[in-house]
């Protein structure tokens, strides 16, 4: 039980960080970057800065919700059982390549050539 509580606190902290990234991107007036090492594009490189920011921000908000949902599913499966690891891996790892794929689609859609 203690492990479930500790993991819940850690997962909530991580989810709040992802939600914070998403909300800050939703409110940003300047173009946002997706990767940590990636420089954000200049406004003149994008056809619609607001849509670019909104779609990236929504991705991060959904990722934060996935993290919380994965922990809740894990806690309902027993928290300390081996089966509780499955939703945690799914909720943490599967969204990352999906987000990268969507980011590349947004690059193709919004970048002006």
C-alpha positions in Angstrom: 0.0 0.0 0.0 2.8 2.4 0.8 4.4 1.8 -2.6 1.1 2.6 -4.3 0.9 5.9 -2.4 4.5 6.8 -3.1 4.2 6.0 -6.8 0.9 8.0 -6.9 2.7 11.1 -5.6 5.5 10.6 -8.1 3.2 10.1 -11.0 1.1 13.1 -10.0 4.2 15.3 -9.9 5.3 14.1 -13.4 1.8 14.5 -14.8 1.6 18.0 -13.4 4.8 18.9 -15.2 3.4 17.6 -18.5 0.1 19.4 -17.9 2.1 22.6 -17.1 4.0 22.3 -20.3 0.8 21.8 -22.2 -1.0 24.8 -20.6 2.0 27.1 -21.1 2.1 26.1 -24.8 -1.7 26.7 -25.1 -1.3 30.2 -23.7 1.9 31.1 -25.7 1.8 33.8 -28.3 5.2 32.8 -29.7 5.7 29.5 -31.6 6.6 26.7 -29.2 9.1 23.8 -29.7 8.2 20.2 -29.2 11.5 18.6 -28.2 13.7 19.8 -25.4 16.7 20.3 -27.7 14.7 21.6 -30.6 14.6 25.3 -31.3 11.1 26.6 -31.8 10.3 27.8 -35.3 10.0 31.5 -36.1 6.5 32.9 -36.5 7.2 33.6 -40.2 8.0 30.0 -40.8 4.5 28.9 -39.7 1.2 29.3 -41.5 -0.8 29.5 -38.3 1.0 30.0 -35.0 -2.1 29.7 -32.8 -3.1 26.3 -34.2 0.5 25.1 -34.0 0.7 26.1 -30.3 -2.8 24.7 -29.5 -2.2 21.3 -31.1 1.2 20.9 -29.4 -0.3 22.0 -26.0 -3.2 19.6 -26.3 -0.7 16.8 -27.0 1.1 17.5 -23.7 -2.1 17.9 -21.7 -3.4 14.5 -23.0 0.0 13.0 -22.1 -0.4 14.2 -18.6 -3.9 12.8 -18.4 -2.5 9.4 -19.8 0.1 9.4 -17.0 -2.6 9.9 -14.3 -4.9 7.4 -16.0 -2.1 4.8 -16.1 -1.4 5.2 -12.4 -5.2 4.9 -11.6 -5.4 1.7 -13.7 -2.3 0.3 -12.0 -3.7 1.1 -8.5 -6.9 -0.7 -9.3 -5.0 -3.8 -10.5 -3.4 -4.1 -7.1 -0.7 -1.5 -7.0 2.0 -3.9 -5.8 1.3 -6.8 -8.2 3.3 -7.6 -11.3 0.3 -6.9 -13.5 0.1 -3.3 -12.3 3.3 -2.6 -14.4 1.5 -3.2 -17.7 -0.8 -0.1 -17.6 2.1 2.0 -16.3 4.3 1.0 -19.3 1.4 1.6 -21.7 0.5 4.9 -20.3 4.1 6.2 -20.2 5.7 4.7 -23.2 3.0 4.4 -26.0 2.1 8.1 -26.1 5.7 9.2 -26.8 6.1 7.8 -30.3 2.5 8.8 -31.0 3.4 12.4 -30.0 6.5 12.4 -32.1 4.5 11.1 -35.1 1.9 13.8 -34.7 4.6 16.5 -34.3 6.1 15.5 -37.6 2.6 15.7 -39.2 2.2 19.2 -37.8 5.6 20.2 -39.2 4.5 19.1 -42.7 1.1 20.9 -42.2 2.1 24.2 -40.8 5.7 24.9 -42.0 5.8 27.3 -45.0 8.2 26.0 -47.6 
